[in-house]
Amino acid sequence: MGKTCARLLAALVALAPLAAAADEVDLTGKIAIELNTVIEAEDNCTLTFVVTNGFAVDIGQLVFEAVLFDVSGAVDRLTLFNFGALPVGRPRVRQFAVPDLSCSGLSRVLFNGLHTCAADGLDTEVCASGMVPSSRVTIEVLG
């Protein structure tokens, strides 16, 4: 291995912990909702989310109102996404098949408001304001 390659490899190895730390977000008092994948089916688009509850209590049911935007930026529809029960600190995967929607026609998902946050001792406003949206795909996720 040449000296240039060895230096580059050493630099990458040295930076790896910094990159990993940058990806880790403190979820204390928050709910992380990541759009992980989208899958095109015959007549629907299936959205797969990874959700992590960073609050100190289990959430019995979490439901958000979501607005789906088409590629022109127009509202395609409003819908409810029921993420169900979320234990403390344990990621859960939830899928939603949206009928009559092409994944390629979807540009953005906006979590417009909290519909339900059933958790002992957790204020609804705190639950709503603690959302951390993200996306691993080209579809933008906002909250």
N, C-alpha and C positions, 0 to 999 in steps of 0.2 A: 504494500500500500504506500502510495506517495505521501510526502510530507503535507501537501495541501489537503488530501483526503483525510489524513489522520487528524489534522487541525479542525477540519470541518466536523468530523465525527465527534471529536472531543467537545467542540462548542455545542453541538446538538445534544449530547448527553448531559452537559452542564445546564442547558436551558430546559430540559424535559421537566424537572420538578416545578419550575416556574410556570410552564404552560399548564401543567396539571392543576396547580394551585389557582390559576386564573379561571379555569373551568369550574372549580368548586365554588358554589355560592352558599353563604350561610342562610339556611332556610328556616331558622328559628323564627317562629311566629308568622310563617308564610306558607303558601301552597304553590308548589311549582307545577305548572301545566305545560308540558312540551308536546308539540305536534311532532310525532316521531316518523310516521309514514303515511302515505296516501296510496290507496290501491283502487284502480279503475276496475269496475265490474260491468256487467251487461248494461244495467240501467241505473247504476248508482256509483257514488264515490265513498269508499270507506276510509274514514279518518281514524288513525290510531294515535292515542295520547298516552304519555307516561306521566302519572300524577303522583306527587309526593307531598304528604301532610307534614309540615314542619311545626305545627302547633303542639302544645303539651298534652292535648287530649285527642282521643279518637273522634273522628267525624262519622256520624251515623249515616248521613246522606248529604251529598253536595251536588247542587244543580245550578248551572249557570245558563243565562239566556245568551245565545250566540247569534251574531249576525254574519252571514256569509256573503262575500262580495265577489262579483264576477271580474273578469280581466279588464273590463272597461271601468271598473270602480263603482259600478251600480250595485245596490243591494239586491241580492238574489232572493234571500229569505231570512226570516228570523226563526230560530228553533231553540229547543231546550236540550242541553247535554247533561244527562244525569250520570255523574261520576260514581254514584253509589257510596258505599262505606269506605272510609280511608283510615287505616290504622296509623298511629304515630310513627313517622320516620321510615315507613316501608313503602317503596314504590309500588304502584298498581298500574296495570295497563288496561285501558278502556277503548273500545272501538265503537264507532257510530257510522252506520251505513246511511248515507243521505240519498234518498231516492231522487231520480230524475236530475242528477247532477253529474257533470263531467268533471273529473279532477283537473283536467287541463283548463277548464273554464273557471276555476276557483283561484282567486288571487290573494284573499285575505280572510282571516277569521277574527272577529272582534268579540271578546267577551264583554257584552254590553252591560250586564248587571247580574247580581246574585239573586237567584230565585229561592234557593233553600240552602241553609247551612245548619244542619241539626247536630249540635254537639253540646254536651253538658258544660256549662260555664264559659262558653265561647260566644261573645257578642257578635251578632250578625254583621255589624259595620266593620269590626276588626277582621272577620273572616273575608269579607268582600275586598277590603283594602290590602290584604296580604297576598294577593295573587301575583305570581311571577311567571308571565307567559314567555314562551320561546318556541322556536321551530328549527327542526333539522332538515326541512325541505324548503323549496322555493316559495311556499305559501307563507305569507307573513301572519304572525299571531300577535294580537294586541289585547290589552286588558285595561 
